[in-house]
Amino acid sequence: MWRQMDASDLATVSAISDAVHGRFTEPVAVYAERLALWPEGCRVLERDGAVVGYLVSHPWYREAPPKLGAMLGAIPSDADAYYLHDIALLPVARGAGASKAALDFVKAQTRTLGLVDIALMAVGGADRFWAAQGFAYVPRDADPSYGEDAFLMLGAVLPI
């Protein structure tokens, strides 16, 4: 079950990030800041009382994703997209529809804010997963913070 993230989850979120993302992991301060700035977009996945995944998302700019590991400072009032910062699931949480539920939540957040696009940076081969979910590649120069095999991707959310 996905539930609202709170500050007591941050150490576990950081540990999941380390386990799932390897060199693409971010400092716990990044997750703490996202939670403080946009708690509406921060969720954790619980199974049998243990946190086994997390989602971090927030309004941002369509074609200017935050640098990996960077602090935001504030959520822009003129954001033109909803940014899916991260979905990370431990192996025990995969294959049971958690990613779909998280993406459905992100789509609902996007609609609620009156936005159309969901932006994300796909790393480590995740672009294939996101392409299968209907996200399109956005041509751009490589961002050194994400590495050469990272892709900016956009997914349009249709109104209900």
N, C-alpha and C positions, 0 to 999 in steps of 0.2 A: 504494500500500500504506500503510495506517495503521500507525504505529509509536509507541512511547512518546516523548513529548516530553522533551527535556532542556534544561538552561540554555543550551546553545549555539544552540537554536532560537528563543530569545526575541526577538531583533532581527527575525528574519523573521516571526514571529507578529505582532509589533507592526506591521510594514510591511503585512502582509496585512490586518490589522484596519483600518488607515488606508485602504487601497485599497477594501475591501469595505464598510465601515460608515460612512465619512464622518463626520458629526457625532456618530455613536454609538460612535466608536472610544474606546478606553480607554488609559490610560497603560501602558507596558510593566511598571511595578511591579505592576499588578493581575494580569497574567498570571504574573509571577514569584512573587507570593504564592500564587496558586492552585496553581501547580506545586509549590511548597514544602509547602503544606498538604495537598494531595490529588493526588499525582503519578499515582495509579491512574486518575484521570479526565482526564488531559491527553494528547492524542495529536496527531501531525502527519501529514499526508498527503504522501507523496513520490511524484513521478513523474519518471522519468529522472534521479534523483539530486537533484532540487530540491524543496523544500517548497512545496506549492501550496495548502495548506489546514491548518486546525487545528480541534481540538475541545477545549473546556474544560468540565468537569462536576464536580460534587461533591455530597455530602449537604447538605441545607439544609431550610428550613421551607417547607411547601406554599404558604402564602398570604402570605409575607413575603419576596419576592425581595430580594436585595441591591440597593442603589442603584447606578446606573450609575457606574462609576469608583471605587466605594468599596472599601476594604480590609476584609477579613473579620475578621482577627485570629486566628480559630480556626474549625475545623469543629465545629458543635455535636454533642454526644454524643446529644442527644435529637431529632435531625433526623427529620422525618416524611415527607420526600420526597427524591428525587434531583433536583438542579437542573442543568438543561442551560444552562450559562452562555452558551455560544457555539459555533456551528459556522460557520466562514467558509471559503469556497472561492473561489479565483481563477477567472475564467472558463474557463481551460484545464482545470480539474478538474471542471467541471460536466457533467452528463448521462451520467456513466459509473457511476452507482450509489454514489458516495462518500457522499452524504447518507444513503442507506439503510444502508450499512455502519456509519456513525457512530451512527445511531439504534439499530441492532441492538446495538452495543457499549453504549450508554447503557442500553438495556433490560436487558442482561445484568448490568451494574453494579447496577442497581436491584434486580433479583432477588437477586443475591449478598448484598446488604445487608438483604434481607428487607423491602424497601419495596415499595409498590404504585404510588405516583404519581411521575411525572416532571413537574416544574414548569419553566416557562420564561417569559421576557418576549419577546414578538414585537414587533419594531419595523420601521418602514419598509415595511409591507405584507407582511412575512413571515407574518403571521397566516393568510393564505390557504393558504400552503404547509403550516403546522402543522395547520390544520383538516383539510386533505386527508389528513394522517397520523393523524387520529383524535383530535387534541387539542381540548379544549373551552375556551371562553372562561369566565373567572372574573370575575363582576361585581366591580368595585372602583373606588375613586376613582383618578383619574389620578395618576401619579407624576411630579412635575416633572423628575426626573433623566432619565426616558425620553421625555417629551413626551406630547402629547395623543393621538397615534395609536399608542400602545403598549398591548399587551394581555397580561395574565397569562393563561397557558393551562396546563391540566393534561391529561396523558395517563396513563391507567391501564395498568399492565403486568400481564398475566395470568401466573400461574405456568405453567411448562412441565410 
